[in-house]
Amino acid sequence: MQDKVKLARLCLLVAGWLKLASACFFLFILTAGAVLIGGGERAGLLGSALLGSLGALLFAASAVAGAADFIAAKGVRRRAAYGRVLGVVLGVLMIPLFPVGTVLGVFILAGLLGADARAWFSGEPAGY
């Protein structure tokens, strides 16, 4: 595997782990909020319902985004076209997530859009 493609795959894996860590954080916040706000006379508050719903939504979105990063990294390793396309889409979506997402997104795009990536996904040997 060419170095730039390998770096893009590594960035996809790092982004996936960061997104799964964020999902766990959102799940913790959701659970802590439900325990602290959910009991007693405050149980019927609209704010606690919104907090719980937003936490569940953020948890699900982060978990799905992390899984997509892992799927893209697996596709890149297998030289599958879906891995390259999904990796580029995820790289573009990470660009606005300053500062870490921007750096990861740039490295992903640089690795998956260059000549090394064309050679890797066309199946050429490493010494092209």
ABEGO torsion letter per residue (X at the ends): XBAAAAAAAAAAAAAAAAAAAAAAAAAAAAAAAAAAAABEAAAABAAAAAAAAAAAAAAAAAAAAAAAAAAAAAAAAAGBAAAAAAAAAAAAAAAABOAAAAAAAAAAAAAAABAAAAAAAAGBBAAX
